[in-house]
Amino acid sequence: MTAWPSPAKLNLFLHITGRRSDGYHELQTVFQFLDYGDTLSFEATFAPNIQLLTQIEGVEHDSNLIVRAARALQQYVGTAKGALISLDKRLPMGGGLGGGSSNAATTLVALNQLWDCQLSNDELAQIGLGLGADVPIFIHGHAAWAEGVGEKLSPISPSEPWYVVIVPPCQVSTSEIFSATELTRDCEPITISRFLSGEGRNVCEDVVKDHYPAVAESLSWLAQYGQARMTGTGACVFVDVNSQQQAQKIMDDLPESWQGFVAKGCNRSPLNLHLTKDFKKKKS
């Protein structure tokens, strides 16, 4: 089996500028990757079966985004090949770190190569968009300014600090937050330059804090070290610092029963870097 990274992402801010007639929200956000995430391993087979060898509690095999992504690619290219897939899961479900979307993207990118499909990133992203609005960002593999429902992407290069990420003991339902009547849906659109100068916040944060006290508690505790923010619709919260040592010191102060991790911000995705290294290896 060959191992492929499936990295986490952070939303460095999240504004909702409107709501479409189909119920989807118009967003502005910035995605940045972390050098931390899940690992997926693949073995291509000559039988068409797609089998995820790792059981995920509460998720049926055929409903898992990994399996759905593999089958979507299989159908798109009309291949009779299949795959055995295993997952080393580190990212929490319902945490706002993009774990499921990242898993789907890694599956599409890896099997595109292992099955020799020769699809472009744009084609893979189009398949991925049918699985989830965040999947294309993981396929393109560069930090991005995103608009629309998150599918209109422009590369961006914010600073790459170290982050302390806290994982509260709860799973936040995205649909619950997006359907909350008190959610702000009329943010004035901002520009990339205004974001880079320090503007922008996560408008979902107040709603999540009201519904999930553990998130509010985590944000309050982390705020003593800097500008504590929530990623996506939560539950994970983060703060950026200047060094790995500073991040580790905060982790050492973390209340004993809490969970979290230290990670480096990456404007190029670990998946993108892995693919580039693999390509260079084959060329040499």
C-alpha positions in Angstrom: 0.0 0.0 0.0 1.1 3.6 -0.6 0.5 6.2 2.0 -0.8 9.7 1.2 -1.4 12.7 3.5 -4.9 14.1 4.1 -4.2 17.4 5.8 -6.4 19.6 8.0 -7.4 23.1 7.1 -8.2 26.2 9.0 -10.7 29.0 8.1 -8.8 32.1 9.0 -12.0 34.0 8.9 -15.6 33.3 7.7 -18.2 35.8 6.6 -21.6 35.1 5.2 -22.6 37.8 2.7 -26.0 36.4 1.6 -28.3 33.4 1.1 -29.2 31.9 -2.3 -32.6 30.8 -3.4 -31.5 27.1 -3.1 -30.7 27.6 0.6 -26.9 27.7 0.2 -25.0 30.5 1.8 -22.7 32.9 0.0 -19.4 33.0 1.8 -16.1 34.7 2.0 -13.3 32.8 3.7 -9.6 32.0 3.6 -8.4 28.4 3.7 -5.0 27.5 5.0 -3.6 24.0 5.4 -1.8 22.5 8.4 1.1 20.0 8.5 -1.2 17.8 10.5 -3.9 15.4 9.5 -5.0 11.9 8.6 -3.1 9.4 6.5 -4.7 7.3 3.8 -3.1 4.2 2.3 -4.2 2.7 -1.1 -3.6 -0.5 -3.0 -5.0 -0.5 -6.6 -6.7 -3.7 -7.6 -7.8 -5.2 -10.9 -11.2 -6.0 -9.5 -13.7 -3.1 -9.4 -14.6 -3.3 -5.7 -13.8 -0.3 -3.5 -13.2 -1.4 0.0 -12.4 0.8 3.0 -10.7 -1.5 5.4 -10.9 0.9 8.4 -14.3 1.1 10.2 -15.3 4.6 11.3 -17.8 4.6 14.2 -21.1 6.0 13.2 -20.4 6.1 9.5 -21.6 3.3 7.2 -19.0 2.0 4.7 -20.9 3.1 1.5 -21.7 6.6 3.0 -18.0 7.4 3.8 -16.7 10.2 1.6 -13.6 8.1 0.9 -15.7 5.4 -0.7 -18.0 7.8 -2.5 -15.0 9.7 -3.9 -13.4 6.5 -5.2 -16.6 5.4 -6.8 -17.2 8.9 -8.3 -13.8 8.8 -10.0 -14.4 5.2 -11.1 -17.6 6.2 -12.8 -16.2 9.4 -14.3 -13.3 7.6 -16.1 -15.1 4.3 -16.7 -12.3 2.2 -15.2 -12.7 -1.4 -14.0 -10.0 -1.0 -11.5 -10.7 -0.9 -7.8 -8.9 -0.2 -4.5 -8.2 -1.4 -1.0 -8.0 1.7 1.3 -7.1 2.1 4.9 -7.3 5.2 7.1 -5.2 6.4 10.0 -7.7 8.9 11.5 -6.4 11.8 13.6 -8.8 14.6 12.7 -12.0 14.8 14.7 -15.4 14.6 13.1 -17.5 17.7 13.3 -14.4 19.8 14.2 -14.3 22.2 11.3 -10.9 21.0 10.2 -12.2 19.6 6.9 -11.3 15.9 7.7 -14.0 14.3 5.5 -13.4 16.7 2.6 -9.7 16.2 2.8 -10.1 12.5 2.8 -12.2 12.7 -0.3 -9.7 14.9 -2.1 -6.7 12.7 -1.2 -8.7 9.7 -2.5 -9.3 11.4 -5.8 -5.7 12.7 -6.2 -4.2 9.4 -5.2 -6.4 7.1 -7.3 -6.1 9.5 -10.3 -2.4 8.6 -10.2 -2.6 4.9 -9.1 -5.2 4.2 -11.8 -3.4 6.3 -14.3 -6.6 8.3 -15.1 -4.5 11.4 -16.1 -7.3 13.9 -15.1 -6.3 17.5 -14.4 -6.8 19.1 -11.0 -9.8 21.1 -12.5 -11.5 17.8 -13.5 -10.8 16.3 -10.1 -12.1 19.4 -8.4 -15.3 19.2 -10.5 -15.9 15.6 -9.3 -15.0 16.7 -5.7 -17.5 19.6 -5.7 -20.2 17.0 -6.1 -19.0 15.5 -2.8 -18.7 18.7 -0.8 -18.0 22.4 -1.2 -14.6 22.2 0.5 -13.2 19.3 -1.5 -11.8 21.4 -4.4 -9.5 23.5 -2.1 -7.8 20.3 -0.9 -7.4 19.1 -4.5 -5.9 22.4 -5.8 -3.5 22.4 -2.8 -2.8 26.1 -2.2 -4.1 28.4 0.5 -7.0 30.3 -1.0 -9.4 33.1 -0.8 -12.8 31.5 -1.4 -16.2 33.0 -2.3 -19.5 31.7 -3.6 -20.4 28.5 -1.6 -16.6 28.1 -1.2 -15.9 26.9 -4.7 -14.6 30.2 -6.2 -10.9 30.0 -5.3 -8.1 32.5 -5.7 -4.6 31.6 -4.4 -3.4 33.7 -1.5 -0.2 33.6 0.6 -0.9 34.7 4.2 1.8 34.3 6.8 2.5 30.7 7.9 2.6 30.8 11.7 2.5 28.0 14.2 -0.9 27.2 15.6 -2.3 25.7 18.8 -5.5 23.9 18.0 -7.9 22.9 20.7 -10.4 20.1 20.1 -13.5 20.6 22.3 -15.4 17.4 23.3 -18.3 18.0 21.0 -19.3 17.6 17.3 -20.9 20.7 15.8 -23.6 20.2 13.2 -22.9 22.5 10.2 -26.5 22.3 9.1 -27.7 23.3 12.6 -25.5 26.4 12.6 -26.3 27.5 9.1 -30.0 27.1 9.8 -29.9 29.1 13.1 -32.1 32.2 12.9 -29.6 34.4 14.8 -26.8 33.7 12.3 -25.4 36.9 10.6 -26.0 36.5 6.9 -25.5 40.1 5.6 -21.8 40.8 6.1 -20.4 43.5 3.9 -18.0 41.9 1.4 -14.4 42.6 2.1 -11.3 42.5 -0.1 -8.2 40.3 0.2 -6.1 43.4 1.1 -8.5 44.2 4.0 -8.2 40.7 5.3 -4.4 40.8 5.1 -4.5 44.0 7.0 -6.3 42.3 9.9 -10.0 42.5 9.1 -12.4 39.6 9.2 -13.9 37.3 11.8 -15.9 34.1 12.0 -19.6 35.0 12.1 -20.6 31.5 13.1 -18.6 31.8 16.3 -21.3 33.5 18.5 -23.9 31.0 17.4 -21.7 28.0 18.2 -20.7 29.5 21.5 -24.4 29.8 22.5 -25.2 26.2 21.4 -22.0 24.5 22.5 -20.6 25.7 25.9 -17.4 23.6 25.5 -16.5 25.8 22.4 -17.1 29.0 24.4 -14.9 27.7 27.2 -12.1 26.7 24.9 -12.2 30.1 23.1 -12.2 31.9 26.5 -9.2 29.9 27.7 -7.2 30.3 24.5 -7.8 34.1 24.3 -5.2 34.6 27.1 -2.5 33.7 24.5 -3.7 35.8 21.5 -6.6 36.2 19.1 -8.5 33.0 19.6 -10.7 32.0 16.6 -12.9 29.1 15.6 -12.5 27.3 12.3 -15.4 26.8 10.0 -18.6 26.0 11.9 -16.5 24.5 14.7 -15.9 22.9 17.1 -12.1 23.4 16.9 -10.6 26.7 17.9 -7.1 28.0 17.4 -4.5 30.7 18.1 -1.5 31.6 16.1 2.0 32.1 17.6 5.5 32.9 16.4 7.3 29.7 17.2 6.9 26.0 17.8 8.4 26.4 21.2 5.7 29.0 22.1 3.0 26.8 20.8 4.3 23.8 22.8 4.4 25.9 26.0 0.7 26.7 25.5 0.0 23.0 25.0 1.9 22.2 28.2 -0.5 24.6 30.0 -3.6 22.9 28.5 -6.1 21.6 31.2 -5.4 17.9 31.8 -8.7 16.6 30.3 -8.5 18.7 27.2 -7.3 17.7 23.8 -5.4 19.6 21.2 -2.3 19.7 19.0 0.4 21.9 17.6 0.7 22.4 13.8 2.4 24.7 11.2 0.4 26.7 8.8 1.1 25.7 5.2 0.2 27.7 2.1 1.1 24.6 0.0 -0.8 21.5 1.1 1.2 18.5 2.3 -0.8 16.5 -0.3 0.4 18.8 -3.1 4.0 18.5 -1.9 3.7 14.7 -1.7 2.4 14.6 -5.3 5.2 16.8 -6.5 7.8 14.7 -4.7 6.3 11.5 -6.1 6.3 13.0 -9.6 9.9 14.1 -9.4 10.9 10.6 -8.1 9.3 8.9 -11.1 11.0 11.4 -13.5 14.5 10.7 -12.1 
